Amino acid sequence: RPVSRSPSFLTLISLRHSYCAEEIKTNFHNSALALVHSADRERIAAQLARESHFTEPFTLEYRVVTKAGKTLWLLDKVCLIHDENGSPVLYSMRIDNTAKKEAEMQLHVRSEWFRIAMEHSKSHIFEYNVVTHSFDSVISPPDSMQPLLPKHIESMPENLIDSGFVAPETADGLRSAFRAIAGGAASAACLLKVKDAVTDGYSLWLSLALTTVFDEYGMPVCAIGTLEDITEAKRAQERYDEEKRYHDAMLSTTLASILFDVETGAVISARISAIFSNLELPEGCNLEERLPELARKTVFLNDRAEYIRTLNRRNLRECYNDGTSCVTLEYRTVLSDGSLAWRQMTVNMVKDPQTDTVTGFAYFTDIDTRKRKEIDLLYKAEHDSLTGLWNRRALETRLTAFFKTADAHANLHAFYIIDMDDFKAVNDTCGHIRGDEVLCAIAAQLRSIFRKTDIIARLAGDEFVVFMKNAGTSARIADKAREICTRIQNIELGSSNLPPPRASIGIAIAPDAGTSFEALYAKADEAHYVAKRGGKNRYSIFQEPL
């Protein structure tokens, strides 16, 4: 039915920066279906066709895009009624369902994270709330007999310590790890000696690792933690007469291991596999002296400095003295075919109870599959699925981070809104598949015009945003806008019935026009409409009114 007969719909979508009634009439021909997001339109049309008799109430769930580029999720409860004249009329109750859908997406990402973690770990996984100091959501591996800890603990870690679960000699290390997380550290780890429920003695050892999750302001919100039972490994480290059995057991699941004296750097023993086939680490050699060669032959160039720093004796001693007895590093190695693969180095440090010597046990594991899944998940969360450009959330995050730097206030930066003119005609005439191809071609042109350091994003539909850092002069900013218009006009549409594609561009120049996404978008959007009213296929730079 025409949108003009649905005032409740107009009320709902007439939010800030949204379309007015006249724009809906002009741009969408008063068609409610035309206002639906292109990705949902076919599904909604099919559902309406199925419900064509409207014998029973039904539900529609779909997206719309406001004029400001914001995507809203709407939920319609639809039924057929008759007006006072007996004419059939569709009655719809419409709800803004955006918050719920975004929460569902966040939950999906979170669930996927846990799934990946569980696929590659035999550890118990939990969440620590930095604000409430609560320990929650302990997840045990499928083959685990029972969780190591209760499902929920308040006042963590003090309640756990007070309960007598943790041995007094490892309690300070546990406190240090949680203090580090609360203080903003990216990660923390420690070893815990804990009570065995069967023997009622402190005979179990756990490796605790915490990774902090920060909010948009950089403040710690929670930490994802893992608890791994390392009792056998710990006992093996303390009993040197069982060294061979211990190393053989560890090497069944690791690529290589090195046992060394943290104080002197002397190698006690090393089990080298194929990844270190071109190396020799004989007993008694100094590990620190071999580090440059070890890094050069086994670590990707960009990761070598951090690899050497992590295994440096001074760093390991400082970590141990600060209560951190487990250090981990994820790095890349170069395979024989030239490709890169992800590895993890874990160094557990223990003190021999008889000699007080701190011994380090470094072992190397293959994490390539898990790491690539994590990287792919992060990429999908930050990029537009059609063009591969940054999405709105990623753009806002990067702008916020940039405006905290000194460069943000020392130079000129250009914020471009690039909105295609009459792009609906391309979809209507050439089809949505060709329309998507044109959008991808526009994205490719923008990548070739701007530098890798600039931020290029697709917000929604046919609207793009570019933030050009250190743009130089106003003249250079204008030259870039003209180049965009020219390049877009040269894109082939594949139809002689349409004029070449054109774009209207609005520009806001920072820092004068603002130092936030919201301020720059609002002013560039205002300038963009000046370009539209001026005849389209042109640019306009925002000017503050006199």
C-alpha positions as CSV (number, residue, x, y, z in Angstrom):
1,R,0.0,0.0,0.0
2,P,1.2,3.6,-0.5
3,V,3.3,5.0,2.3
4,S,1.1,8.2,2.3
5,R,-1.7,6.1,3.8
6,S,0.5,5.0,6.7
7,P,1.2,8.0,9.0
8,S,2.5,5.8,11.8
9,F,5.3,4.6,9.5
10,L,6.2,8.2,8.6
11,T,6.3,9.0,12.3
12,L,8.6,6.2,13.1
13,I,11.2,6.8,10.4
14,S,11.1,10.6,10.6
15,L,13.9,10.6,13.0
16,R,16.9,13.0,13.0
17,H,18.5,13.1,9.6
18,S,15.7,11.0,8.1
19,Y,13.4,11.6,5.1
20,C,10.5,14.0,5.1
21,A,7.2,13.1,3.6
22,E,8.0,15.0,0.4
23,E,11.3,13.1,0.0
24,I,9.6,9.8,0.5
25,K,7.1,10.7,-2.2
26,T,9.9,11.9,-4.6
27,N,12.6,9.3,-4.0
28,F,10.5,6.2,-3.2
29,H,7.2,6.9,-5.1
30,N,5.3,6.5,-1.8
31,S,6.1,2.8,-1.8
32,A,6.6,1.2,1.6
33,L,8.4,-1.7,0.0
34,A,10.9,0.8,-1.6
35,L,11.9,2.0,1.8
36,V,12.9,-1.5,2.9
37,H,16.6,-2.2,2.9
38,S,17.6,-3.7,-0.5
39,A,18.9,-6.9,1.2
40,D,15.5,-7.5,2.8
41,R,13.2,-6.3,0.0
42,E,12.9,-9.6,-1.9
43,R,12.3,-11.6,1.3
44,I,9.6,-9.1,2.5
45,A,7.9,-9.1,-1.0
46,A,7.8,-12.9,-1.0
47,Q,6.3,-13.0,2.5
48,L,3.6,-10.5,1.5
49,A,2.8,-12.6,-1.5
50,R,2.4,-15.7,0.8
51,E,0.2,-13.7,3.1
52,S,-1.8,-12.1,0.3
53,H,-5.2,-13.2,1.7
54,F,-4.4,-11.7,5.1
55,T,-6.6,-14.2,6.8
56,E,-4.5,-14.3,9.9
57,P,-2.3,-11.7,11.6
58,F,1.4,-12.0,10.6
59,T,4.8,-10.5,11.4
60,L,7.3,-8.7,9.2
61,E,10.9,-8.0,10.3
62,Y,13.2,-5.9,8.1
63,R,15.6,-3.0,7.9
64,V,15.3,0.6,6.7
65,V,18.1,3.1,6.1
66,T,17.6,6.7,7.3
67,K,18.9,9.6,5.3
68,A,21.9,9.9,7.7
69,G,22.9,6.4,6.7
70,K,21.7,4.7,10.0
71,T,20.2,1.3,9.6
72,L,17.1,0.6,11.7
73,W,15.5,-2.8,12.3
74,L,11.7,-2.6,12.3
75,L,9.1,-5.2,13.5
76,D,5.6,-5.1,12.1
77,K,2.6,-6.9,13.5
78,V,0.1,-6.8,10.6
79,C,-3.6,-7.7,10.4
80,L,-6.6,-7.0,8.1
81,I,-9.4,-4.8,9.4
82,H,-12.3,-3.0,7.8
83,D,-12.9,0.7,8.1
84,E,-16.3,2.4,8.8
85,N,-17.2,2.0,5.1
86,G,-16.5,-1.7,5.2
87,S,-13.3,-1.3,3.0
88,P,-10.4,-3.7,3.9
89,V,-7.4,-1.9,5.4
90,L,-4.1,-3.3,6.6
91,Y,-3.5,-2.3,10.2
92,S,0.1,-2.4,11.4
93,M,1.8,-1.9,14.8
94,R,5.4,-1.1,14.2
95,I,8.3,-1.4,16.7
96,D,11.8,-0.2,16.5
97,N,13.7,-3.5,17.0
98,T,17.2,-2.1,16.4
99,A,18.6,-2.5,19.9
100,K,17.4,-6.1,20.1
101,K,19.0,-7.1,16.7
102,E,22.3,-5.4,17.6
103,A,22.3,-7.3,20.9
104,E,21.6,-10.5,19.0
105,M,24.6,-9.8,16.7
106,Q,26.9,-9.1,19.6
107,L,25.7,-12.3,21.3
108,H,26.4,-14.2,18.0
109,V,29.9,-12.8,17.8
110,R,30.5,-13.6,21.5
111,S,29.2,-17.2,21.0
112,E,31.4,-17.6,18.0
113,W,34.4,-16.5,20.1
114,F,33.7,-19.0,22.7
115,R,33.1,-21.8,20.2
116,I,36.5,-21.1,18.6
117,A,38.2,-21.1,22.0
118,M,36.6,-24.3,23.0
119,E,37.6,-26.0,19.7
120,H,41.2,-25.5,20.5
121,S,41.5,-25.7,24.2
122,K,41.1,-28.1,27.0
123,S,40.9,-25.2,29.4
124,H,38.0,-23.9,31.5
125,I,36.8,-20.5,30.2
126,F,35.3,-17.8,32.4
127,E,34.4,-14.1,32.4
128,Y,35.5,-11.7,35.1
129,N,33.5,-8.5,35.5
130,V,36.0,-5.7,36.4
131,V,33.3,-3.4,37.7
132,T,31.4,-5.9,40.0
133,H,34.5,-8.1,40.7
134,S,32.3,-11.2,39.9
135,F,33.4,-14.4,38.3
136,D,30.9,-15.9,35.9
137,S,30.0,-18.3,33.1
138,V,32.6,-21.0,33.7
139,I,32.6,-23.3,30.6
140,S,34.2,-26.7,30.9
141,P,35.5,-28.8,28.0
142,P,33.2,-31.6,26.9
143,D,35.5,-34.3,28.3
144,S,35.8,-32.6,31.7
145,M,34.4,-34.4,34.7
146,Q,33.3,-31.2,36.5
147,P,34.1,-27.5,36.5
148,L,37.1,-26.6,38.6
149,L,35.2,-23.7,40.2
150,P,31.6,-22.7,41.0
151,K,29.4,-21.1,38.3
152,H,29.4,-17.8,40.0
153,I,31.8,-16.1,42.6
154,E,31.3,-12.6,44.0
155,S,34.2,-10.4,45.2
156,M,36.8,-12.2,43.0
157,P,39.6,-13.0,43.9
158,E,39.2,-12.4,47.6
159,N,36.3,-14.7,48.2
160,L,38.1,-17.5,46.3
161,I,41.2,-17.0,48.5
162,D,39.1,-16.7,51.7
163,S,37.3,-20.0,50.8
164,G,40.6,-21.8,51.2
165,F,40.6,-23.0,47.5
166,V,43.9,-21.3,46.7
167,A,47.1,-22.1,48.6
168,P,48.4,-19.1,50.5
169,E,51.8,-19.1,48.7
170,T,50.1,-18.5,45.3
171,A,47.4,-16.1,46.6
172,D,49.5,-13.0,46.0
173,G,50.1,-14.0,42.4
174,L,46.3,-14.3,41.9
175,R,45.7,-10.9,43.4
176,S,48.4,-9.4,41.2
177,A,46.9,-10.8,38.1
178,F,43.4,-9.4,38.9
179,R,44.9,-6.0,40.0
180,A,46.7,-5.8,36.7
181,I,43.5,-6.4,34.7
182,A,41.6,-3.8,36.8
183,G,44.5,-1.3,36.2
184,G,44.1,-1.6,32.5
185,A,46.7,-4.3,31.5
186,A,45.9,-6.0,28.3
187,S,46.5,-9.4,29.8
188,A,47.8,-11.1,33.0
189,A,48.6,-14.7,34.0
190,C,49.8,-16.7,37.0
191,L,50.1,-20.2,38.3
192,L,47.8,-21.3,41.2
193,K,48.2,-24.1,43.7
194,V,44.7,-25.2,44.6
195,K,42.9,-27.7,46.8
196,D,42.1,-31.2,45.6
197,A,38.5,-32.0,46.6
198,V,39.4,-35.7,46.8
199,T,42.5,-35.5,49.1
200,D,41.6,-32.1,50.7
201,G,45.2,-31.1,50.2
202,Y,46.9,-28.5,48.0
203,S,48.1,-30.8,45.3
204,L,46.7,-29.4,42.1
205,W,48.3,-26.7,39.9
206,L,46.3,-24.4,37.5
207,S,47.6,-22.0,34.9
208,L,45.4,-18.8,34.9
209,A,45.4,-16.5,31.9
210,L,43.3,-13.3,31.6
211,T,42.7,-11.1,28.5
212,T,41.1,-7.8,29.1
213,V,38.1,-6.4,27.1
214,F,38.0,-2.6,26.9
215,D,35.0,-0.3,26.3
216,E,35.0,2.4,23.6
217,Y,36.8,4.8,26.0
218,G,39.7,2.4,26.6
219,M,38.5,1.4,30.1
220,P,38.6,-2.2,31.2
221,V,35.1,-3.8,31.4
222,C,35.7,-7.5,31.8
223,A,38.3,-10.1,31.2
224,I,38.1,-13.5,29.4
225,G,40.0,-16.0,31.4
226,T,41.2,-19.6,31.0
227,L,42.1,-22.1,33.7
228,E,44.2,-25.0,32.6
229,D,45.1,-27.9,34.8
230,I,48.9,-28.1,34.6
231,T,49.4,-30.3,37.7
232,E,51.4,-32.9,35.8
233,A,53.6,-30.4,34.1
234,K,54.3,-28.6,37.3
235,R,55.2,-31.8,39.1
236,A,57.5,-32.7,36.3
237,Q,59.3,-29.4,36.4
238,E,59.9,-29.8,40.2
239,R,61.1,-33.4,39.8
240,Y,64.1,-33.4,37.5
241,D,64.5,-37.1,37.8
242,E,61.2,-37.4,35.8
243,E,62.3,-34.9,33.1
244,K,62.4,-37.2,30.2
245,R,58.8,-38.6,30.8
246,Y,57.6,-35.0,31.3
247,H,59.2,-33.7,28.1
248,D,57.9,-36.6,26.0
249,A,54.4,-36.0,27.2
250,M,54.5,-32.3,26.5
251,L,56.0,-32.8,23.0
252,S,53.0,-35.0,22.0
253,T,51.0,-31.8,21.8
254,T,53.7,-29.2,21.1
255,L,56.1,-28.4,18.3
256,A,59.1,-27.9,20.4
257,S,60.2,-27.2,24.0
258,I,63.2,-25.6,25.8
259,L,64.0,-26.0,29.5
260,F,66.4,-23.3,30.7
261,D,67.8,-21.5,33.7
262,V,66.1,-18.0,33.8
263,E,68.9,-16.5,35.9
264,T,71.8,-17.6,33.7
265,G,70.1,-18.3,30.4
266,A,71.8,-21.8,30.3
267,V,69.8,-24.4,28.3
268,I,69.1,-27.4,30.5
269,S,67.5,-29.4,27.6
270,A,65.8,-28.8,24.3
271,R,63.5,-31.0,22.2
272,I,63.6,-29.6,18.7
273,S,61.1,-30.7,16.0
274,A,60.8,-29.9,12.3
275,I,60.2,-26.2,12.9
276,F,63.7,-25.8,14.4
277,S,65.4,-28.4,12.1
278,N,68.1,-25.9,11.1
279,L,69.0,-25.0,14.7
280,E,71.1,-26.5,17.5
281,L,70.5,-25.8,21.2
282,P,73.0,-28.1,23.0
283,E,72.8,-28.5,26.7
284,G,74.7,-25.7,28.5
285,C,74.6,-23.2,25.6
286,N,73.3,-19.7,26.4
287,L,69.7,-19.2,25.2
288,E,70.0,-15.4,25.2
289,E,73.1,-15.5,23.0
290,R,71.2,-17.7,20.5
291,L,68.0,-15.6,20.5
292,P,69.0,-13.4,17.4
293,E,69.7,-16.5,15.3
294,L,66.6,-18.3,16.7
295,A,64.4,-15.3,15.7
296,R,66.0,-14.9,12.3
297,K,65.5,-18.5,11.3
298,T,62.0,-19.1,12.8
299,V,60.1,-15.8,13.2
300,F,58.6,-13.5,10.7
301,L,60.6,-10.2,10.4
302,N,57.9,-8.0,11.8
303,D,57.6,-10.1,15.0
304,R,61.2,-10.7,15.8
305,A,61.8,-7.7,18.1
306,E,58.9,-8.7,20.4
307,Y,60.0,-12.4,20.3
308,I,63.5,-11.5,21.5
309,R,62.2,-9.1,24.1
310,T,59.8,-11.7,25.5
311,L,62.5,-14.4,25.9
312,N,65.0,-11.9,27.2
313,R,66.2,-13.0,30.7
314,R,65.7,-9.6,32.2
315,N,62.1,-9.5,31.0
316,L,61.4,-13.0,32.3
317,R,63.0,-12.2,35.7
318,E,60.9,-9.0,36.0
319,C,57.7,-10.8,35.1
320,Y,58.4,-13.5,37.7
321,N,59.3,-11.0,40.4
322,D,56.1,-9.2,39.7
323,G,54.1,-12.3,40.2
324,T,53.6,-13.3,36.6
325,S,54.9,-16.8,36.2
326,C,53.4,-17.5,32.8
327,V,54.3,-15.4,29.7
328,T,52.8,-16.0,26.3
329,L,53.4,-14.6,22.8
330,E,51.6,-15.1,19.5
331,Y,53.9,-14.7,16.5
332,R,54.2,-15.6,12.9
333,T,56.7,-18.0,11.3
334,V,57.6,-18.3,7.6
335,L,57.0,-21.8,6.2
336,S,59.1,-23.4,3.5
337,D,56.7,-22.3,0.8
338,G,57.0,-18.7,1.9
339,S,53.6,-18.5,3.5
340,L,53.0,-17.4,7.1
341,A,51.7,-19.5,10.0
342,W,50.7,-18.5,13.5
343,R,52.5,-20.0,16.5
344,Q,52.3,-19.5,20.2
345,M,55.2,-19.5,22.6
346,T,54.3,-20.1,26.3
347,V,57.0,-19.7,29.0
348,N,56.1,-21.1,32.4
349,M,58.5,-20.2,35.2
350,V,58.8,-22.2,38.4
351,K,61.2,-22.1,41.3
352,D,63.0,-25.3,42.3
353,P,62.0,-25.7,46.0
354,Q,65.4,-27.2,46.9
355,T,67.8,-24.8,45.0
356,D,65.6,-21.6,44.6
357,T,66.6,-21.6,41.0
358,V,63.9,-20.2,38.7
359,T,63.6,-22.5,35.7
360,G,61.8,-21.5,32.5
361,F,59.9,-24.0,30.4
362,A,59.2,-22.7,26.9
363,Y,56.9,-24.6,24.6
364,F,55.7,-23.8,21.1
365,T,52.3,-24.7,19.7
366,D,50.5,-24.4,16.3
367,I,47.6,-21.9,16.6
368,D,47.3,-21.1,12.9
369,T,43.7,-22.4,12.4
370,R,42.3,-20.8,15.6
371,K,44.1,-17.5,14.9
372,R,42.9,-17.3,11.3
373,K,39.3,-17.9,12.5
374,E,39.7,-15.1,15.0
375,I,41.1,-12.7,12.4
376,D,38.3,-13.6,10.0
377,L,35.7,-13.0,12.6
378,L,37.2,-9.6,13.5
379,Y,37.4,-8.7,9.7
380,K,33.7,-9.5,9.2
381,A,32.7,-7.4,12.2
382,E,34.5,-4.3,10.9
383,H,34.0,-4.4,7.1
384,D,31.2,-3.9,4.6
385,S,30.4,-7.4,3.2
386,L,29.9,-6.1,-0.4
387,T,32.8,-3.8,-1.0
388,G,35.3,-4.8,1.7
389,L,35.5,-1.2,2.9
390,W,35.3,-0.3,6.6
391,N,31.8,-0.2,8.0
392,R,30.3,2.6,10.1
393,R,31.4,1.2,13.4
394,A,35.0,0.8,12.3
395,L,35.0,4.3,10.8
396,E,33.8,5.8,14.1
397,T,36.3,3.8,16.2
398,R,39.2,4.9,14.0
399,L,38.2,8.5,13.9
400,T,37.9,8.6,17.7
401,A,41.4,7.1,18.0
402,F,42.9,9.5,15.5
403,F,41.5,12.6,17.2
404,K,43.4,11.6,20.3
405,T,46.7,12.1,18.5
406,A,48.8,15.2,18.2
407,D,48.5,15.2,14.4
408,A,44.7,15.6,14.6
409,H,45.0,19.2,15.8
410,A,48.2,20.2,13.9
411,N,47.0,19.7,10.3
412,L,44.0,19.9,8.1
413,H,42.0,16.7,7.5
414,A,39.1,16.3,5.0
415,F,35.8,14.4,5.7
416,Y,34.0,13.5,2.4
417,I,30.4,12.3,2.1
418,I,30.0,10.8,-1.4
419,D,26.4,10.2,-2.3
420,M,25.4,8.8,-5.7
421,D,23.0,10.8,-7.7
422,D,19.8,8.9,-8.9
423,F,21.4,5.6,-8.1
424,K,18.0,4.0,-7.8
425,A,17.7,4.2,-11.6
426,V,20.7,2.0,-12.0
427,N,19.2,-0.8,-9.8
428,D,15.8,-0.4,-11.6
429,T,17.2,-0.5,-15.1
430,C,20.3,-2.7,-14.8
431,G,19.3,-4.9,-11.8
432,H,20.6,-5.1,-8.3
433,I,23.4,-7.4,-9.3
434,R,24.8,-4.8,-11.7
435,G,24.1,-2.1,-9.1
436,D,26.3,-4.0,-6.6
437,E,29.0,-4.3,-9.2
438,V,28.9,-0.5,-9.7
439,L,29.2,0.0,-5.9
440,C,32.3,-2.3,-5.9
441,A,33.8,-0.3,-8.8
442,I,33.2,3.0,-6.9
443,A,35.0,1.4,-3.9
444,A,37.9,0.4,-6.1
445,Q,38.2,3.9,-7.5
446,L,38.2,5.4,-4.0
447,R,41.0,3.1,-3.0
448,S,43.1,4.2,-6.0
449,I,42.5,7.9,-5.3
450,F,43.4,7.9,-1.7
451,R,46.3,6.7,0.4
452,K,46.4,3.5,2.5
453,T,46.6,5.7,5.6
454,D,43.2,7.4,4.8
455,I,40.0,5.8,6.0
456,I,37.4,4.7,3.4
457,A,34.0,3.4,4.4
458,R,30.7,2.5,3.0
459,L,27.9,3.5,5.5
460,A,24.9,2.1,3.7
461,G,23.3,1.9,0.3
462,D,25.1,4.2,-2.2
463,E,26.7,6.4,0.5
464,F,30.5,6.4,1.0
465,V,32.7,8.3,3.4
466,V,36.4,9.1,3.1
467,F,38.5,10.7,5.9
468,M,41.8,12.0,4.4
469,K,44.4,12.6,7.0
470,N,46.9,15.4,6.7
471,A,45.2,16.6,3.6
472,G,47.5,19.6,3.1
473,T,45.5,22.6,1.7
474,S,41.9,23.4,0.8
475,A,42.9,23.4,-2.9
476,R,44.2,19.8,-2.6
477,I,41.0,18.8,-0.8
478,A,38.9,20.3,-3.7
479,D,41.1,18.6,-6.3
480,K,40.4,15.2,-4.7
481,A,36.7,15.9,-4.9
482,R,36.9,16.8,-8.6
483,E,38.9,13.6,-9.2
484,I,36.2,11.5,-7.4
485,C,33.5,13.0,-9.6
486,T,35.5,12.3,-12.8
487,R,36.5,8.8,-11.9
488,I,32.9,7.8,-11.0
489,Q,31.6,9.2,-14.3
490,N,34.0,6.9,-16.1
491,I,32.5,3.7,-14.6
492,E,30.6,1.7,-17.2
493,L,26.9,1.0,-16.4
494,G,26.3,-1.4,-19.2
495,S,23.2,0.4,-20.4
496,S,22.9,3.1,-23.1
497,N,19.6,4.2,-21.6
498,L,21.2,5.7,-18.5
499,P,23.6,8.7,-18.1
500,P,27.0,8.0,-16.6
501,P,27.0,7.6,-12.8
502,R,27.4,10.8,-10.9
503,A,28.0,11.7,-7.3
504,S,27.3,14.7,-5.0
505,I,30.0,15.3,-2.5
506,G,29.9,17.2,0.8
507,I,33.1,18.1,2.6
508,A,33.9,19.1,6.2
509,I,37.4,20.1,7.1
510,A,38.8,19.2,10.5
511,P,39.7,20.3,13.0
512,D,37.7,23.6,12.3
513,A,34.5,21.8,11.4
514,G,34.8,19.4,14.4
515,T,36.9,16.6,15.9
516,S,34.3,13.8,16.1
517,F,32.4,11.6,13.7
518,E,29.1,13.1,14.6
519,A,30.2,16.7,14.1
520,L,32.0,16.1,10.8
521,Y,29.2,13.9,9.4
522,A,26.5,16.5,10.2
523,K,28.5,19.4,8.5
524,A,29.6,17.3,5.5
525,D,26.0,16.1,5.1
526,E,24.8,19.8,5.1
527,A,27.4,20.6,2.4
528,H,26.4,17.5,0.4
529,Y,22.8,18.8,0.2
530,V,24.1,22.1,-1.1
531,A,25.8,20.2,-3.9
532,K,22.6,18.3,-4.6
533,R,20.6,21.5,-4.8
534,G,23.3,23.1,-7.0
535,G,22.6,20.6,-9.7
536,K,24.3,17.4,-8.5
537,N,27.6,15.9,-9.9
538,R,29.6,18.4,-7.9
539,Y,31.1,19.0,-4.5
540,S,30.5,21.6,-1.8
541,I,32.8,22.5,1.2
542,F,31.0,23.3,4.5
543,Q,31.2,27.0,5.5
544,E,30.2,28.2,8.9
545,P,27.4,30.8,8.5
546,L,28.5,34.4,9.1
